[in-house]
Amino acid sequence: MLHACYGAGALCSPLVATQFSQIDHWSFHYLASLGMAVLNVIILTLTFRFRLLSECLALIGQAQGDTSINNRSNFRQILSLRSVHVLGFFALMYAGVEVSIGGWITTYLIDVRGAGPSAGYTTSGFFGGIMIGRVALLWLNKKIGERRVLYLYVALAMGLEFVVWFVPSFIGGAVAVSLVGVFLGPMYPIMISRTSQVVPRWLLSGCIGWISGFGQAGSAVLPFVTGAIASKTGIRTVQPLLISLMAMFPILWALVPNSPQRID
């Protein structure tokens, strides 16, 4: 549900931005973003009240954990886990693909498919698909198994990207992009779930922070690289590039261990 709420927020933002883009003072959109950021800070402050991690865990009846398993710091223990680095690169690729699609699909549909300004709503459809996929496909994750079902989602998402690439239809491309969002959506929560299964519990928050940091790097670097390549070779190269990045998902996922990794 937490990750689905992210999809809901990402769905609303393009709707608002598209409306602002059609008026003279389009820069007022940043006032809406600023208001949401201030509201977010207020909510986080009221929720955690500047408490430490140990205090938050104590409130829900959990101990912080025994960190005396060896004399190294938690950070060095995290860096010694191969699974954390594999999952980090998976997060980097995933976030890069997600943000690249959300950021470039409108330009692609306008320049290649001849769509109008309403193509901006396609981004909302994509993130709406992410929100729906993270909730509606929970039963399928449980039925098939999180490790195996991710391969299915990758295959379906790549197939739909081929539809966007080769089918010369704005409507068809918009629908396909929304469905790509549906199948990309569950991947990040599945990755976080797998992290909780393969890393020591007392290192979980630090490992998730490290992996999420890789994801944020991917969301910054890969869309920039995508844009640089598109400006050099044309916007049509976006789709084969995205498919190539998606092809890394199953390779990295196969490298994630099935059982918790011991710290020597």
C-alpha positions in Angstrom: 0.0 0.0 0.0 2.9 2.4 0.8 4.3 2.0 -2.7 0.8 2.2 -4.3 0.4 5.6 -2.6 3.6 6.7 -4.4 1.9 5.7 -7.7 -1.2 7.7 -6.8 0.9 10.8 -6.1 2.8 10.3 -9.4 -0.6 9.9 -11.2 -1.9 13.2 -9.9 1.2 15.3 -10.7 1.1 15.0 -14.6 -2.7 15.8 -14.5 -1.9 19.0 -12.7 1.1 19.8 -14.8 -0.8 19.3 -18.0 -3.5 21.8 -16.9 -0.8 24.4 -16.0 1.0 23.9 -19.3 -2.1 25.1 -21.1 -2.2 28.6 -19.4 0.0 31.6 -19.7 1.6 31.4 -16.3 2.6 27.7 -16.5 5.3 28.3 -13.9 2.6 28.4 -11.2 2.8 24.6 -11.3 5.9 24.9 -9.1 3.8 26.6 -6.4 1.6 23.4 -6.2 4.8 21.3 -5.9 6.1 23.6 -3.2 2.9 23.3 -1.3 2.9 19.5 -1.4 6.5 19.5 -0.3 5.8 21.7 2.8 2.8 19.5 3.6 4.9 16.4 3.4 7.5 17.9 5.8 4.7 18.8 8.3 3.2 15.3 8.1 6.6 13.6 8.6 7.4 15.9 11.6 4.1 15.2 13.3 4.5 11.5 12.7 8.1 10.9 13.9 8.6 14.0 16.2 12.4 13.8 15.6 12.6 10.4 17.3 15.6 8.1 16.8 15.3 4.7 15.1 15.6 2.9 18.4 12.7 5.0 19.9 10.5 4.3 16.9 11.1 0.6 17.1 10.5 0.6 20.8 7.0 2.2 20.2 6.0 -0.9 18.2 7.5 -3.4 20.6 10.7 -4.2 18.6 14.2 -4.1 19.8 16.8 -2.4 17.6 18.8 -5.7 17.4 22.1 -7.0 18.5 24.9 -5.5 16.6 27.7 -7.3 18.5 27.9 -10.1 16.0 31.4 -8.8 15.2 33.5 -5.7 15.8 32.9 -4.0 12.4 30.5 -1.2 12.0 27.0 -1.7 10.5 28.1 0.2 7.4 31.0 -2.2 6.8 28.7 -5.2 7.4 26.3 -3.8 4.8 29.1 -3.4 2.2 30.2 -6.9 2.8 26.8 -8.3 1.6 26.8 -9.1 -2.1 23.1 -9.4 -2.3 22.8 -5.7 -1.2 24.9 -4.6 -4.2 23.0 -6.8 -6.6 19.7 -5.4 -5.4 21.1 -1.9 -5.4 21.9 -2.2 -9.2 18.5 -3.7 -9.7 16.9 -0.6 -8.0 19.2 1.6 -10.1 18.0 0.0 -13.4 14.3 -0.1 -12.2 14.1 3.5 -11.1 16.0 4.7 -14.2 13.5 2.9 -16.5 10.5 4.1 -14.5 11.5 7.8 -14.5 12.7 7.6 -18.2 9.3 6.3 -19.3 7.5 8.8 -17.2 9.6 11.7 -18.4 10.1 10.9 -22.1 6.9 9.1 -23.2 5.0 12.4 -23.8 7.8 13.8 -26.0 8.0 10.5 -27.8 4.2 10.4 -28.5 4.1 14.0 -29.7 7.2 13.8 -31.9 6.8 10.3 -33.3 3.1 9.6 -33.2 1.9 13.2 -33.9 -0.1 13.5 -30.6 -1.2 16.8 -29.2 -0.8 18.4 -25.8 -3.2 15.8 -24.4 -0.4 13.3 -24.6 0.7 14.7 -21.2 -2.1 12.6 -19.7 -0.3 9.4 -20.9 2.2 9.9 -18.0 -0.7 9.9 -15.6 -1.9 6.6 -17.2 1.6 5.1 -16.7 1.8 6.0 -13.0 -1.8 5.1 -12.5 -0.8 1.7 -13.9 2.0 1.5 -11.3 -0.5 2.2 -8.5 -3.0 -0.4 -9.8 -0.3 -3.0 -10.4 1.0 -2.7 -6.9 -2.4 -3.5 -5.4 -4.3 -5.5 -7.9 -1.5 -8.0 -8.6 -0.8 -8.9 -5.0 -2.8 -12.1 -5.3 -0.7 -13.1 -8.4 2.6 -12.4 -6.5 1.4 -14.8 -3.8 0.1 -17.5 -6.2 3.2 -17.8 -8.4 5.8 -16.6 -5.9 7.5 -13.3 -5.8 10.8 -14.6 -7.2 9.3 -16.3 -10.2 6.5 -13.8 -11.0 9.0 -11.0 -11.5 10.3 -12.7 -14.6 6.7 -12.8 -15.9 6.3 -9.1 -15.3 9.5 -8.3 -17.1 8.5 -10.3 -20.2 5.1 -8.6 -20.3 6.5 -5.1 -19.8 9.1 -5.6 -22.6 6.5 -7.0 -24.9 4.3 -3.9 -24.4 7.3 -1.6 -25.0 7.7 -3.3 -28.4 4.0 -2.4 -29.0 4.9 1.3 -28.2 7.9 1.1 -30.5 6.4 -0.6 -33.5 2.6 0.1 -33.5 2.0 3.5 -35.2 -0.9 4.5 -33.0 -1.1 7.2 -30.4 -4.0 5.5 -28.6 -2.4 2.1 -28.8 0.9 3.5 -27.5 -0.9 5.3 -24.6 -2.7 2.1 -23.6 0.4 0.0 -23.9 2.4 2.5 -21.7 -0.3 2.3 -19.0 -0.1 -1.5 -19.0 3.7 -1.3 -18.8 3.1 0.7 -15.6 0.8 -2.1 -14.3 3.6 -4.7 -14.7 6.5 -2.5 -13.6 4.6 -1.5 -10.5 5.0 -4.6 -8.4 8.7 -5.0 -9.1 9.9 -2.5 -6.5 7.8 -3.8 -3.6 8.9 -7.3 -4.5 12.5 -6.2 -4.5 12.1 -4.6 -1.0 10.4 -7.8 0.2 13.3 -9.9 -1.1 15.7 -7.6 0.7 14.0 -8.4 4.0 14.5 -12.1 3.3 18.2 -12.1 2.4 19.8 -9.6 4.7 20.2 -9.8 8.5 17.3 -8.2 10.3 19.4 -5.8 12.3 20.8 -4.4 9.1 17.5 -4.2 7.2 16.9 -0.4 7.5 20.5 0.4 6.5 20.4 -2.1 3.6 17.1 -0.6 2.3 18.6 2.9 2.6 21.7 1.8 0.5 19.5 0.1 -2.1 17.1 3.1 -2.3 20.1 5.4 -2.7 21.1 3.4 -5.8 17.5 3.7 -7.0 17.6 7.5 -6.6 20.9 7.6 -8.5 19.3 5.6 -11.3 16.3 8.0 -11.4 18.7 10.9 -11.9 21.4 9.4 -14.2 19.5 7.1 -16.6 16.9 9.7 -17.7 19.7 12.2 -18.3 21.6 9.6 -20.4 18.4 8.8 -22.2 17.9 12.4 -23.0 21.5 12.9 -24.2 21.2 9.9 -26.5 17.8 11.0 -27.8 19.1 14.5 -28.5 22.0 13.1 -30.4 20.3 10.3 -32.4 16.6 11.2 -32.2 13.7 10.5 -29.9 13.0 7.2 -31.7 16.0 5.6 -29.9 14.3 5.9 -26.6 12.2 2.7 -26.9 15.1 0.3 -27.9 17.2 1.9 -25.1 14.4 1.2 -22.5 14.0 -2.3 -23.7 17.8 -2.9 -23.4 17.7 -1.6 -19.8 14.7 -3.8 -19.0 16.7 -6.8 -20.3 19.0 -6.3 -17.4 16.2 -6.9 -14.8 16.1 -10.8 -15.1 19.9 -11.0 -15.2 20.3 -9.0 -11.9 17.3 -10.8 -10.3 18.8 -14.2 -11.0 21.9 -13.1 -9.1 19.9 -12.4 -5.9 20.4 -15.3 -3.5 17.5 -17.5 -2.3 18.6 -17.6 1.3 20.0 -15.1 3.8 23.7 -14.3 3.4 25.9 -14.9 6.4 28.4 -12.2 7.6 31.8 -13.7 8.1 
